[in-house]
């Protein structure tokens, strides 16, 4: 029941995408796909769904790992954190680089 409701919510968005972009295939999983399919065919004009194929998606065994890695990368390289990341690693690279300019010292 919860997956079907989630499918209907996703279906609302996908129906807009189908109306605008007119893709030839959309996919989803199990009960999610049935909710998506119901909303798409309910909200879209027949011209947009005439050649539309709705298919059950398949996933690989390591799909969750890829998803977790992308969430981590999105967090690390978020626009709000990029400046801090560059400043931290830019300063570290400059201090360890053999040809980095050093501070001038005054002789006594």
C-alpha positions in Angstrom: 0.0 0.0 0.0 2.8 2.4 0.9 4.7 1.6 -2.3 1.6 2.1 -4.4 1.1 5.5 -2.8 4.8 6.4 -3.4 4.3 5.3 -7.0 1.4 7.6 -7.4 3.4 10.5 -6.1 6.3 9.7 -8.5 3.7 9.2 -11.2 2.5 12.8 -10.8 6.0 14.0 -11.6 6.6 11.5 -14.4 3.3 12.4 -16.1 4.6 15.9 -16.4 7.9 14.6 -17.8 6.0 12.4 -20.3 3.8 15.4 -21.4 6.9 17.6 -21.9 9.7 15.3 -23.1 7.6 12.4 -24.6 10.0 9.5 -23.8 9.5 6.1 -25.4 10.1 4.1 -22.2 9.6 4.6 -18.4 10.5 2.1 -15.8 10.0 1.3 -12.2 9.8 -1.6 -9.8 6.9 -3.8 -8.8 4.1 -1.9 -7.0 5.9 1.4 -7.6 5.5 0.9 -11.4 1.8 0.2 -11.2 1.2 3.5 -9.3 3.4 5.3 -11.8 1.6 3.7 -14.8 -1.9 4.6 -13.3 -1.1 8.2 -12.9 0.7 8.6 -16.2 -2.1 7.1 -18.3 -4.7 9.1 -16.2 -3.0 12.5 -16.5 -1.4 12.4 -20.0 -3.0 12.9 -23.3 -3.4 9.8 -25.5 -1.0 11.3 -28.0 1.8 11.3 -25.4 1.2 7.7 -24.3 0.5 6.1 -27.7 4.0 4.8 -28.1 5.0 4.8 -24.4 6.3 1.6 -23.0 6.3 1.0 -19.2 8.7 -1.7 -18.1 9.8 -3.3 -14.9 13.3 -2.1 -14.0 16.1 -4.4 -13.1 18.9 -3.7 -10.6 22.3 -5.0 -10.2 23.6 -6.6 -7.0 25.8 -3.5 -6.2 23.2 -0.8 -7.0 22.8 0.1 -3.3 26.6 0.6 -3.1 26.6 2.9 -6.1 23.7 4.9 -4.6 25.5 5.3 -1.3 28.7 6.4 -3.1 26.8 9.0 -5.1 25.2 10.3 -1.9 28.6 10.7 -0.3 30.1 12.4 -3.4 27.1 14.8 -3.6 27.7 15.7 0.1 31.5 16.1 -0.3 31.3 18.2 -3.4 28.2 20.3 -2.4 28.5 23.9 -3.4 28.5 25.0 0.2 31.5 22.8 1.1 33.6 23.1 -2.1 35.3 26.3 -1.0 36.3 24.9 2.3 37.5 21.7 0.6 39.7 23.7 -1.8 41.0 25.9 0.9 42.0 23.0 3.1 43.6 20.9 0.4 45.0 23.9 -1.5 46.9 25.0 1.6 48.1 21.5 2.3 49.3 21.0 -1.3 51.2 24.3 -1.2 53.0 23.5 2.0 54.1 20.1 0.8 55.0 21.1 -2.8 58.8 21.3 -3.2 58.6 24.4 -5.4 56.1 26.2 -3.3 57.0 29.8 -2.5 58.2 30.2 1.0 58.0 33.2 3.3 60.9 35.6 2.9 63.0 35.7 6.0 64.9 38.8 7.1 68.5 38.4 8.1 69.7 39.7 11.4 
